Amino acid sequence: MKKQNLVIGWIKRHKSLLVMSFTALSFLIALAGSFQYYSQVKYAGEVVYDRLLSTVLFSVLKLYAFSPTVSVGVPTPLCYEIAKWLAPLCTGYWLLRALEAMLRQRMEMISRRFRRKDQILVIGYNEESAQFLSNLGEENLKKRLDKEREQMAVLVPLQILEQERKLQLERERVLVKPPLEPGELAGDESFARQCLKNFGEVVLFEADSPGNFTILKHILDRAGEWGETAFEQQRKARWAVRCENRVLKRVMENCYDEFPGRKPFELRLFSMAQMAAEELFFREPIFKNCLERVRDWMKEKSPGAREIMEQIPNPHLLIAGFGRFGQAVFEEALLSGTLSFCSRVEGYERLRITIIDRQAEKCCEMVESRYPRIHKICQVEYISASIDSVQVERKLRMLPPVTYAAVCFSDQATGVEAAEKLRWYFTAGSGKEEEETEFPKRIPIAVRMQSNGSVLRFLMQQEERGGAGRGVLLDFGSGKRILNRSGVIGSRPEEEAKDFHRNYCRIQRRMEGAVSGTEGEDREELWNGLNFEQRESNRAQVKNRPYMQELLKILPPLPPVEETFKNVRDTDRFLQELEAGEILDVLAAQEHFRWCSFHYGRGYVGRCQDRRDKGKVRRLMEDGEVYCGKVHNCLIDRWEDMKKDLQARNTIAFDVCGIYGYLPGEGENV
């Protein structure tokens, strides 16, 4: 089987060469056969010498025109007899190729419908969508060899493609439709109907987020006018829309939520930078070396929950280059970067983020404008210098050692140079004796690469041969790594968020004393009942779950759910039991701090006294500063103040529900 696949692969790779060789061979055989026939007297008699060449060429032409000059049954040379079969075969092949070139798109669409192929519609052609189509082609090749169902691509460019590029895409089995302007797409009803009926998956890849919103709004409007018959399919379609702006992301989700009745498709909004940052922290968690320090400290000890939390250092994240990818890494770190709200490790009491950028002042203005209460989430340091400046090392020496570094320059050569410099800086001065006690022992240095990380892997191999230092190089953000079908269209993160919310609802019902049977609950209905911020909060909890699950492994075991919530209706007694048990009190405080950090990261500015003002925009004055933004009645920074507030203290039980929701499979067992 393996040899058969190798032969098939070799034939496919050299298909054009084989066809041209076969055509040339048939022509030579036809020429030789015709010459033998008309040059020898025993076959065609005597031919005038100066007419021989013309006669031979005319005979060859007649062979290719399905009309040989020699009648059937007449003796002919062997080459001429072979040419009578080869020449028409070549003519038929090239006629079919010409017909295919003329009707390629229509024939391909008919073939796909007849064979019931799964189709992906890609709208917009640029560097990112080209990489996506290339990765999709590689996935289809593997599926073809394994005899699995393929995902065929249809491309609708928004500008005219070069003919060479178009032919290359068609050779890769991508059906290229005529280009359409965004305005034409938004007004083309036939296009909207095709999107809803013919495609199981659709991706809007244009970098212009407002343009993508226009197309999305048009499709939703047409679906609302036509009713469910316009998008009735065996399985629900999935749409992935590129959106690089946080405000437009909220607008798109609100537009989707306002669609009445059953939704025509599942919507996923993606950002290139956000996907890269999420993939980085999933592959190399920010909490890894911090928890390793605690595990080393816990050897031959039996500390309590609070004592363990006090020994967990919060990360010190270094971001070099504060462009789109640097901002995405910054935002991901805010969601789950604070590992312990009560850490007493010197220099690591709070999450610390150091930004290296030539335009540090603009970076500071951007951060303070987007996150007015950033000082409540973490401590941000700015180094206004080039990465190759000596000022970088001088400033870093004045700060606690870095635990995680992300190099996010757009230029790959600059990124590799910065990674080398940081690795030397982290490794220098740490001998073997110091490494045993020095924290951190291992510092990930993630470098944003547009292509792949072969340069970094080669550098690491060189370093390993010479004795590896503390800095560990890894790449992130390359199109090869993130621009695949599972990353762009895949619904794994969204499905996990929906499952988390359903499990949370089950735990909440158990807490309230309701019947445990929740089989009748529809996960989609529960999810659709949430607004944009509530969904984002669930997504943030899913991102925080890997850390919480690792943390729960080193903490004392949690009490059973029934025992925890038996007195939940009596808030005073419930809080007393939490403090007596210690572990739930500490974890609830940690979860509350994470919840506050999430809201501060979404532009909230503080607490409101009146619960009816929750989620509304207000002006607050604090420490002589005026802040304008959304407010919430539970945004209380100190845990002790939270427990004393007569209204907010009643919501602490929901923080405890979230803790049990982090446990694997807990929602099904309670």
C-alpha positions as CSV (number, residue, x, y, z in Angstrom):
1,M,0.0,0.0,0.0
2,K,2.8,2.3,0.9
3,K,4.6,1.7,-2.5
4,Q,1.3,2.2,-4.3
5,N,0.9,5.6,-2.6
6,L,4.5,6.5,-3.5
7,V,3.9,5.6,-7.2
8,I,0.6,7.6,-7.2
9,G,2.3,10.6,-5.6
10,W,5.2,10.5,-8.1
11,I,2.8,10.3,-11.1
12,K,0.8,13.3,-9.7
13,R,4.0,15.4,-9.2
14,H,5.2,14.7,-12.7
15,K,1.9,14.6,-14.5
16,S,2.6,17.5,-16.8
17,L,6.0,16.2,-17.8
18,L,4.5,12.7,-18.5
19,V,1.7,14.2,-20.7
20,M,4.1,16.3,-22.7
21,S,6.5,13.4,-23.2
22,F,3.6,11.2,-24.4
23,T,2.4,13.9,-26.8
24,A,6.0,14.3,-28.2
25,L,6.4,10.5,-28.5
26,S,3.1,10.1,-30.5
27,F,4.2,12.9,-32.9
28,L,7.5,11.3,-33.5
29,I,5.9,7.9,-34.1
30,A,3.3,9.5,-36.5
31,L,6.1,11.3,-38.4
32,A,8.2,8.2,-38.7
33,G,5.3,6.0,-39.7
34,S,4.1,8.5,-42.4
35,F,7.7,8.9,-43.7
36,Q,8.2,5.1,-43.9
37,Y,4.8,4.7,-45.7
38,Y,5.4,7.3,-48.4
39,S,9.1,6.8,-48.9
40,Q,9.0,3.1,-49.6
41,V,7.5,2.0,-53.0
42,K,6.0,-1.2,-51.6
43,Y,3.5,0.7,-49.5
44,A,2.4,3.8,-51.3
45,G,4.1,3.5,-54.7
46,E,6.4,6.1,-56.0
47,V,5.9,9.7,-54.6
48,V,7.5,12.7,-56.4
49,Y,10.6,13.6,-54.4
50,D,9.9,17.3,-54.0
51,R,6.4,16.5,-52.7
52,L,7.5,14.0,-50.1
53,L,7.8,16.4,-47.2
54,S,4.4,18.0,-47.9
55,T,2.8,14.5,-48.2
56,V,4.3,13.3,-44.9
57,L,3.2,16.4,-43.0
58,F,-0.3,16.2,-44.5
59,S,-0.5,12.5,-43.4
60,V,0.5,13.4,-39.9
61,L,-2.1,16.1,-39.7
62,K,-4.8,13.7,-41.0
63,L,-3.8,11.2,-38.3
64,Y,-4.5,13.8,-35.6
65,A,-7.7,14.8,-37.3
66,F,-9.3,11.3,-36.9
67,S,-9.0,10.8,-40.7
68,P,-5.9,8.8,-41.7
69,T,-4.9,9.0,-45.4
70,V,-4.6,5.2,-45.6
71,S,-7.7,3.1,-45.8
72,V,-8.4,0.3,-43.4
73,G,-6.8,-3.0,-44.2
74,V,-4.1,-1.6,-46.4
75,P,-0.6,-2.8,-45.4
76,T,1.3,-0.1,-43.5
77,P,4.5,0.2,-41.4
78,L,4.3,-0.7,-37.7
79,C,5.0,2.9,-36.6
80,Y,2.1,4.1,-38.8
81,E,-0.2,1.5,-37.4
82,I,0.7,2.6,-33.8
83,A,0.2,6.3,-34.8
84,K,-3.3,5.6,-36.0
85,W,-4.2,4.9,-32.3
86,L,-1.9,7.3,-30.5
87,A,-2.6,10.4,-32.5
88,P,-6.4,10.5,-32.1
89,L,-5.9,9.7,-28.4
90,C,-3.7,12.8,-28.0
91,T,-6.1,14.9,-29.9
92,G,-9.0,13.8,-27.7
93,Y,-7.0,14.5,-24.6
94,W,-6.1,18.0,-25.5
95,L,-9.6,18.8,-26.7
96,L,-10.9,17.7,-23.3
97,R,-8.3,19.9,-21.7
98,A,-9.4,22.9,-23.7
99,L,-13.1,22.2,-22.9
100,E,-12.2,21.9,-19.2
101,A,-10.4,25.2,-19.4
102,M,-13.6,26.8,-20.8
103,L,-16.1,25.2,-18.5
104,R,-13.8,24.4,-15.5
105,Q,-15.8,26.3,-12.9
106,R,-19.2,25.0,-13.9
107,M,-17.9,21.4,-14.3
108,E,-16.1,21.6,-10.9
109,M,-19.2,22.9,-9.2
110,I,-21.4,20.2,-10.8
111,S,-18.8,17.6,-9.8
112,R,-18.7,18.7,-6.2
113,R,-22.5,18.8,-5.9
114,F,-22.8,15.4,-7.6
115,R,-20.2,13.8,-5.3
116,R,-21.5,15.7,-2.3
117,K,-18.2,17.3,-1.3
118,D,-18.0,19.5,1.8
119,Q,-17.2,23.0,0.6
120,I,-15.5,26.0,2.3
121,L,-16.2,29.5,0.9
122,V,-13.3,31.9,1.3
123,I,-14.1,35.5,0.7
124,G,-11.1,37.8,0.1
125,Y,-7.6,36.9,-1.2
126,N,-4.5,38.2,0.7
127,E,-1.4,36.8,2.3
128,E,-3.4,35.2,5.2
129,S,-6.1,33.6,3.0
130,A,-3.4,32.3,0.7
131,Q,-1.7,30.6,3.6
132,F,-5.0,29.2,4.8
133,L,-5.8,27.7,1.3
134,S,-2.3,26.2,1.2
135,N,-2.7,24.6,4.6
136,L,-6.1,23.4,3.6
137,G,-4.6,21.7,0.5
138,E,-2.1,19.9,2.6
139,E,-4.9,18.7,4.9
140,N,-6.9,17.5,1.9
141,L,-3.9,15.6,0.5
142,K,-3.6,13.6,3.8
143,K,-7.3,13.0,3.8
144,R,-7.2,11.8,0.2
145,L,-4.5,9.3,1.0
146,D,-6.3,8.1,4.1
147,K,-9.6,8.0,2.0
148,E,-11.3,10.5,4.3
149,R,-13.8,13.2,3.4
150,E,-12.1,16.3,1.9
151,Q,-13.0,20.0,2.4
152,M,-13.0,21.6,-1.0
153,A,-12.4,25.4,-1.2
154,V,-14.1,28.0,-3.3
155,L,-12.5,31.5,-3.4
156,V,-14.3,34.7,-4.1
157,P,-11.6,37.4,-4.4
158,L,-12.5,41.1,-3.9
159,Q,-10.0,42.2,-6.5
160,I,-8.9,40.9,-9.9
161,L,-6.2,38.2,-9.5
162,E,-3.3,37.7,-11.9
163,Q,-3.8,34.9,-14.4
164,E,-0.7,33.0,-13.1
165,R,-2.0,33.2,-9.5
166,K,-5.5,32.0,-10.6
167,L,-4.1,29.1,-12.5
168,Q,-1.9,28.1,-9.6
169,L,-4.9,28.1,-7.3
170,E,-6.9,26.0,-9.7
171,R,-4.1,23.5,-9.9
172,E,-4.3,23.2,-6.1
173,R,-8.0,22.3,-6.6
174,V,-9.3,25.7,-5.5
175,L,-12.3,26.9,-7.5
176,V,-11.8,30.6,-8.2
177,K,-15.0,32.6,-8.8
178,P,-15.1,36.0,-10.6
179,P,-14.1,38.9,-8.3
180,L,-16.7,41.0,-6.6
181,E,-16.5,44.3,-4.9
182,P,-17.6,44.5,-1.3
183,G,-20.5,46.7,-2.4
184,E,-21.5,44.2,-5.0
185,L,-21.4,41.4,-2.4
186,A,-23.6,43.4,0.0
187,G,-26.3,43.8,-2.7
188,D,-26.1,40.4,-4.5
189,E,-29.1,38.3,-3.5
190,S,-28.0,35.3,-5.5
191,F,-24.6,35.4,-3.8
192,A,-26.3,35.5,-0.4
193,R,-28.5,32.5,-1.3
194,Q,-25.5,30.5,-2.4
195,C,-23.7,31.3,0.9
196,L,-26.6,30.1,2.9
197,K,-27.5,27.0,0.9
198,N,-24.3,25.6,-0.8
199,F,-21.6,26.0,1.8
200,G,-21.1,24.4,5.2
201,E,-18.3,26.7,6.1
202,V,-17.6,30.3,5.2
203,V,-14.5,32.5,6.0
204,L,-14.3,36.3,5.6
205,F,-10.6,36.9,5.4
206,E,-10.5,40.6,4.5
207,A,-8.5,42.8,6.9
208,D,-11.2,45.5,6.5
209,S,-13.4,44.8,9.5
210,P,-16.2,47.3,8.6
211,G,-16.3,45.7,5.1
212,N,-16.7,42.2,6.7
213,F,-19.5,43.6,8.9
214,T,-21.3,45.0,5.8
215,I,-21.3,41.5,4.2
216,L,-22.3,39.8,7.4
217,K,-25.2,42.2,7.9
218,H,-26.4,41.7,4.4
219,I,-26.4,37.9,4.7
220,L,-28.4,38.1,8.0
221,D,-30.9,40.5,6.5
222,R,-31.5,38.3,3.5
223,A,-31.8,35.2,5.8
224,G,-34.4,37.0,7.9
225,E,-36.4,38.0,4.8
226,W,-36.4,34.5,3.2
227,G,-37.0,32.5,6.4
228,E,-35.5,29.2,7.5
229,T,-36.1,27.6,4.0
230,A,-33.2,29.7,2.7
231,F,-30.7,28.1,5.0
232,E,-32.3,24.7,5.9
233,Q,-29.4,22.2,6.0
234,Q,-28.7,18.8,7.5
235,R,-26.2,20.4,9.9
236,K,-25.7,24.0,10.9
237,A,-23.2,26.0,8.8
238,R,-20.3,27.7,10.5
239,W,-19.0,31.2,9.6
240,A,-15.7,32.7,10.6
241,V,-15.3,36.4,10.2
242,R,-12.0,38.3,10.7
243,C,-12.3,41.2,13.0
244,E,-9.2,43.0,14.3
245,N,-11.1,45.6,16.3
246,R,-12.6,45.0,19.8
247,V,-15.4,47.5,19.3
248,L,-16.4,46.0,16.0
249,K,-16.3,42.6,17.5
250,R,-18.9,43.5,20.0
251,V,-21.0,45.2,17.3
252,M,-20.8,42.1,15.1
253,E,-21.9,39.8,17.9
254,N,-24.7,42.1,18.9
255,C,-25.9,42.2,15.3
256,Y,-25.8,38.4,15.2
257,D,-27.7,38.1,18.5
258,E,-30.5,40.4,17.3
259,F,-31.4,37.9,14.5
260,P,-34.9,36.6,15.3
261,G,-35.6,32.9,15.6
262,R,-33.2,30.2,14.7
263,K,-29.7,31.4,13.7
264,P,-28.8,30.6,10.1
265,F,-25.2,29.7,11.0
266,E,-22.8,29.6,14.0
267,L,-20.6,32.7,14.1
268,R,-17.0,32.9,15.2
269,L,-15.0,36.1,15.1
270,F,-11.2,35.7,14.9
271,S,-8.2,38.0,14.9
272,M,-4.8,37.0,13.6
273,A,-2.9,38.6,16.6
274,Q,-5.4,37.1,19.1
275,M,-5.1,33.7,17.6
276,A,-1.3,33.8,17.8
277,A,-1.4,35.0,21.5
278,E,-3.9,32.3,22.5
279,E,-1.9,29.6,20.7
280,L,1.3,30.8,22.4
281,F,-0.1,30.7,26.0
282,F,-1.9,27.4,25.3
283,R,1.4,25.7,24.1
284,E,3.7,27.4,26.6
285,P,1.6,28.5,29.6
286,I,2.7,31.7,31.4
287,F,2.2,30.0,34.8
288,K,4.5,27.0,34.2
289,N,7.8,28.1,35.8
290,C,5.9,30.0,38.6
291,L,4.2,26.8,39.7
292,E,7.5,24.8,39.4
293,R,9.0,27.2,42.0
294,V,6.1,26.4,44.4
295,R,6.4,22.7,43.9
296,D,10.1,22.9,44.8
297,W,9.2,24.9,47.9
298,M,6.5,22.4,49.0
299,K,8.9,19.5,49.1
300,E,8.9,17.9,52.5
301,K,6.2,20.4,53.7
302,S,2.5,20.3,54.3
303,P,1.4,23.9,54.0
304,G,-2.1,25.3,54.1
305,A,-4.0,26.8,51.1
306,R,-3.2,30.4,52.0
307,E,0.4,29.7,52.7
308,I,0.8,28.0,49.3
309,M,-0.9,31.0,47.5
310,E,1.4,33.4,49.3
311,Q,4.4,31.5,47.8
312,I,3.2,31.6,44.2
313,P,5.1,34.3,42.3
314,N,3.1,36.3,39.7
315,P,4.7,36.4,36.3
316,H,7.0,39.2,35.0
317,L,6.2,39.3,31.3
318,L,8.5,41.2,28.9
319,I,7.1,42.3,25.6
320,A,9.5,43.6,23.0
321,G,7.6,45.5,20.2
322,F,4.1,46.7,21.0
323,G,2.4,46.4,17.6
324,R,-0.7,44.3,16.9
325,F,0.8,41.1,18.2
326,G,2.4,42.7,21.2
327,Q,-0.9,44.2,22.2
328,A,-2.6,40.8,21.8
329,V,0.0,39.2,24.1
330,F,-0.6,42.0,26.6
331,E,-4.3,41.5,26.6
332,E,-4.1,37.7,27.0
333,A,-1.8,38.2,29.9
334,L,-4.3,40.5,31.6
335,L,-7.0,37.8,31.5
336,S,-5.2,35.1,33.5
337,G,-1.7,36.5,34.3
338,T,-2.3,37.1,38.0
339,L,-1.7,33.7,39.6
340,S,-2.0,34.8,43.2
341,F,-3.8,37.9,44.6
342,C,-2.0,37.5,47.9
343,S,1.6,36.6,46.8
344,R,4.4,37.6,49.2
345,V,7.3,36.6,46.9
346,E,9.5,39.7,46.8
347,G,9.3,41.5,43.5
348,Y,6.4,39.2,42.3
349,E,3.6,40.4,44.5
350,R,1.7,41.6,41.4
351,L,1.6,40.8,37.7
352,R,4.3,42.9,36.1
353,I,4.5,43.6,32.4
354,T,7.6,45.4,30.9
355,I,7.2,46.9,27.4
356,I,10.2,47.6,25.2
357,D,9.5,50.0,22.3
358,R,11.1,53.0,20.7
359,Q,7.8,54.9,21.1
360,A,7.1,54.0,24.7
361,E,5.2,57.2,25.3
362,K,2.6,56.4,22.7
363,C,2.4,52.8,24.1
364,C,1.7,54.3,27.5
365,E,-1.0,56.5,26.2
366,M,-2.6,53.6,24.3
367,V,-2.6,51.4,27.4
368,E,-4.0,54.0,29.7
369,S,-6.7,55.0,27.1
370,R,-7.8,51.4,26.5
371,Y,-7.5,50.3,30.2
372,P,-8.2,53.3,32.4
373,R,-7.7,51.2,35.6
374,I,-4.7,49.3,34.4
375,H,-2.9,49.9,37.7
376,K,-5.5,47.8,39.5
377,I,-4.7,44.8,37.3
378,C,-0.9,44.8,37.0
379,Q,2.2,47.0,37.1
380,V,3.4,48.2,33.7
381,E,6.9,49.3,33.1
382,Y,8.0,51.1,29.9
383,I,11.5,51.1,28.4
384,S,11.8,53.7,25.6
385,A,14.8,52.3,23.6
386,S,15.7,50.2,20.7
387,I,16.2,46.5,21.5
388,D,19.9,46.7,20.7
389,S,20.4,49.6,23.1
390,V,22.4,49.3,26.3
391,Q,19.6,51.1,28.0
392,V,17.5,47.9,27.8
393,E,20.0,45.9,30.0
394,R,20.4,48.7,32.4
395,K,16.7,49.1,32.9
396,L,16.1,45.3,33.2
397,R,18.8,45.0,36.0
398,M,16.7,47.4,38.1
399,L,13.6,45.1,37.8
400,P,12.9,41.6,39.1
401,P,14.0,38.8,36.8
402,V,11.8,38.2,33.8
403,T,9.8,34.9,33.9
404,Y,8.4,35.1,30.3
405,A,9.4,37.0,27.2
406,A,7.5,37.7,24.0
407,V,9.3,39.3,21.0
408,C,6.7,40.7,18.7
409,F,8.5,42.7,16.1
410,S,7.0,42.7,12.6
411,D,10.5,42.2,11.0
412,Q,11.7,38.7,11.5
413,A,15.4,39.5,11.4
414,T,14.9,42.1,14.2
415,G,12.9,39.5,16.2
416,V,15.7,36.9,15.9
417,E,18.3,39.5,16.9
418,A,16.2,40.6,19.9
419,A,15.8,36.9,21.0
420,E,19.5,36.3,20.8
421,K,20.2,39.4,22.9
422,L,17.6,38.5,25.5
423,R,18.8,34.9,25.7
424,W,22.4,36.0,26.3
425,Y,21.2,38.5,28.9
426,F,19.1,35.8,30.8
427,T,22.0,33.3,30.7
428,A,24.9,35.5,31.5
429,G,26.0,35.5,35.1
430,S,24.0,32.4,36.2
431,G,26.4,29.6,36.9
432,K,25.5,26.1,37.8
433,E,25.4,26.7,41.5
434,E,23.2,29.8,41.1
435,E,20.8,28.0,38.7
436,E,19.8,25.6,41.5
437,T,18.4,28.4,43.6
438,E,17.8,31.2,41.1
439,F,14.2,31.9,39.9
440,P,13.2,31.4,37.2
441,K,15.3,28.4,36.1
442,R,13.8,28.4,32.6
443,I,12.6,31.5,30.7
444,P,10.6,31.0,27.5
445,I,11.5,33.5,24.8
446,A,8.7,33.5,22.2
447,V,9.4,35.1,18.9
448,R,6.7,36.1,16.4
449,M,7.6,34.6,13.1
450,Q,5.8,35.2,9.8
451,S,7.0,32.0,8.1
452,N,8.2,29.3,10.4
453,G,10.5,28.8,13.3
454,S,13.4,27.0,11.6
455,V,15.9,29.7,12.5
456,L,15.0,29.5,16.2
457,R,15.1,25.7,16.2
458,F,18.6,25.8,14.6
459,L,19.8,28.3,17.2
460,M,18.4,26.1,20.0
461,Q,20.2,23.0,18.6
462,Q,23.4,25.0,18.5
463,E,22.8,26.1,22.1
464,E,22.1,22.5,23.3
465,R,25.3,21.3,21.8
466,G,27.2,24.0,23.7
467,G,25.2,23.7,27.0
468,A,21.7,25.2,27.1
469,G,21.1,28.3,29.1
470,R,18.0,29.6,30.8
471,G,16.5,31.2,27.8
472,V,14.4,28.8,25.7
473,L,13.5,30.0,22.2
474,L,10.2,29.2,20.5
475,D,8.3,30.6,17.7
476,F,4.6,31.7,17.5
477,G,2.2,33.5,15.2
478,S,3.4,32.0,11.9
479,G,0.7,31.4,9.3
480,K,1.7,27.7,9.0
481,R,0.9,27.3,12.7
482,I,-2.4,29.2,13.2
483,L,-4.0,29.6,9.8
484,N,-5.4,26.1,9.5
485,R,-9.0,25.0,9.4
486,S,-9.2,23.9,13.1
487,G,-7.7,27.3,14.1
488,V,-9.8,29.6,12.0
489,I,-13.1,27.7,11.6
490,G,-12.7,25.2,14.4
491,S,-15.1,25.6,17.2
492,R,-13.1,24.0,20.0
493,P,-12.6,27.1,22.2
494,E,-16.3,28.1,21.6
495,E,-17.5,24.6,22.4
496,E,-15.5,24.6,25.6
497,A,-16.9,27.9,26.6
498,K,-20.5,26.6,26.0
499,D,-19.8,23.5,28.0
500,F,-18.2,25.5,30.8
501,H,-21.3,27.7,31.0
502,R,-23.7,24.7,31.0
503,N,-21.7,23.0,33.8
504,Y,-21.7,26.3,35.7
505,C,-25.5,26.4,35.4
506,R,-25.8,22.9,36.7
507,I,-23.6,23.6,39.7
508,Q,-25.6,26.8,40.3
509,R,-28.9,24.9,40.2
510,R,-27.5,22.3,42.7
511,M,-26.4,25.2,44.9
512,E,-29.9,26.7,44.8
513,G,-31.4,23.3,45.8
514,A,-32.9,22.5,42.4
515,V,-33.2,19.0,41.1
516,S,-29.9,17.8,39.6
517,G,-31.5,16.4,36.4
518,T,-30.7,19.0,33.7
519,E,-30.8,16.7,30.7
520,G,-33.6,18.9,29.3
521,E,-31.4,22.0,29.2
522,D,-30.3,23.0,25.8
523,R,-26.7,24.2,25.7
524,E,-27.3,26.5,22.8
525,E,-30.3,28.2,24.5
526,L,-28.3,28.8,27.6
527,W,-25.5,30.3,25.6
528,N,-27.8,32.4,23.5
529,G,-29.3,33.9,26.6
530,L,-26.0,35.5,27.5
531,N,-24.9,39.0,26.3
532,F,-21.5,39.8,24.7
533,E,-19.7,40.5,28.0
534,Q,-21.0,37.4,29.7
535,R,-19.8,35.2,26.8
536,E,-16.4,36.9,26.9
537,S,-16.3,36.2,30.6
538,N,-16.9,32.5,30.0
539,R,-14.2,32.4,27.3
540,A,-11.8,34.1,29.8
541,Q,-12.6,31.4,32.4
542,V,-11.9,28.7,29.9
543,K,-8.5,30.3,29.2
544,N,-7.9,30.4,33.0
545,R,-8.9,26.7,33.5
546,P,-5.5,25.1,32.7
547,Y,-3.9,27.2,35.5
548,M,-6.7,26.5,38.0
549,Q,-6.6,22.8,37.3
550,E,-2.8,22.7,37.9
551,L,-3.3,24.9,41.0
552,L,-5.9,22.5,42.5
553,K,-3.5,19.6,42.2
554,I,-1.1,21.2,44.7
555,L,-3.8,22.6,47.0
556,P,-5.7,20.5,49.6
557,P,-8.8,18.8,48.2
558,L,-12.0,20.7,47.9
559,P,-15.0,19.7,50.1
560,P,-18.0,18.0,48.4
561,V,-20.4,20.4,46.6
562,E,-23.3,19.4,48.9
563,E,-21.3,20.2,52.0
564,T,-20.1,23.5,50.6
565,F,-23.5,24.9,49.6
566,K,-25.7,23.4,52.4
567,N,-26.0,26.8,54.1
568,V,-25.8,29.0,51.1
569,R,-29.1,30.7,51.8
570,D,-27.7,32.0,55.1
571,T,-24.9,34.3,53.8
572,D,-23.3,35.0,57.2
573,R,-23.0,31.3,58.0
574,F,-21.9,30.5,54.5
575,L,-19.1,33.0,54.7
576,Q,-18.1,31.8,58.1
577,E,-17.8,28.2,56.8
578,L,-15.7,29.5,53.9
579,E,-13.2,31.2,56.2
580,A,-13.1,28.1,58.5
581,G,-12.3,25.9,55.5
582,E,-9.7,28.4,54.2
583,I,-9.2,26.8,50.8
584,L,-12.5,27.9,49.3
585,D,-12.2,31.3,50.9
586,V,-8.7,31.8,49.3
587,L,-9.8,30.4,45.9
588,A,-13.0,32.5,45.9
589,A,-10.9,35.6,46.5
590,Q,-8.6,34.6,43.7
591,E,-11.6,34.0,41.4
592,H,-13.1,37.4,42.4
593,F,-9.7,39.1,41.6
594,R,-9.7,37.4,38.2
595,W,-13.3,38.6,37.6
596,C,-12.4,42.2,38.5
597,S,-9.3,42.1,36.3
598,F,-11.5,40.9,33.4
599,H,-13.9,43.8,33.8
600,Y,-11.1,46.4,34.2
601,G,-9.6,45.0,31.0
602,R,-12.9,45.6,29.3
603,G,-13.0,49.3,30.1
604,Y,-14.9,49.2,33.4
605,V,-13.7,52.0,35.8
606,G,-15.1,51.0,39.1
607,R,-17.9,50.3,41.5
608,C,-21.5,51.8,41.6
609,Q,-23.6,51.9,44.7
610,D,-26.9,51.4,42.9
611,R,-27.3,47.9,41.4
612,R,-29.5,49.4,38.7
613,D,-26.5,51.3,37.3
614,K,-24.6,48.0,36.6
615,G,-23.2,48.0,33.1
616,K,-23.9,51.7,32.4
617,V,-21.4,54.4,31.6
618,R,-20.7,56.7,34.5
619,R,-18.1,59.2,35.8
620,L,-16.2,58.3,38.9
621,M,-13.7,60.3,40.9
622,E,-10.9,58.5,42.8
623,D,-7.6,59.8,44.1
624,G,-8.2,63.1,42.4
625,E,-8.7,61.5,39.0
626,V,-11.9,61.4,37.0
627,Y,-12.6,58.1,35.1
628,C,-15.4,57.7,32.5
629,G,-16.6,54.2,31.7
630,K,-18.9,51.4,32.7
631,V,-19.5,50.6,36.4
632,H,-20.5,47.5,38.3
633,N,-21.8,47.1,41.9
634,C,-19.4,44.1,42.5
635,L,-16.2,45.8,41.4
636,I,-14.7,45.8,44.9
637,D,-10.9,45.3,45.0
638,R,-10.3,44.2,48.5
639,W,-11.8,40.8,49.4
640,E,-12.6,41.8,53.0
641,D,-14.5,44.8,51.7
642,M,-16.4,42.5,49.4
643,K,-17.5,40.2,52.2
644,K,-18.7,43.2,54.2
645,D,-20.8,44.8,51.5
646,L,-24.4,43.9,52.1
647,Q,-25.3,43.5,48.5
648,A,-22.1,42.2,46.9
649,R,-21.5,39.5,49.5
650,N,-24.5,37.6,48.3
651,T,-22.7,37.0,45.0
652,I,-19.7,35.3,46.6
653,A,-21.4,31.9,46.2
654,F,-21.2,32.4,42.4
655,D,-17.4,32.7,42.6
656,V,-17.4,29.4,44.5
657,C,-19.6,27.9,41.7
658,G,-16.9,29.0,39.2
659,I,-14.2,27.2,41.2
660,Y,-16.1,23.9,41.0
661,G,-16.7,24.5,37.3
662,Y,-12.9,24.4,36.8
663,L,-12.8,20.8,37.9
664,P,-12.8,18.3,34.9
665,G,-16.2,16.8,34.4
666,E,-17.6,18.4,37.6
667,G,-20.7,19.7,35.8
668,E,-21.8,16.2,34.9
669,N,-21.2,14.8,38.4
670,V,-23.0,17.3,40.6
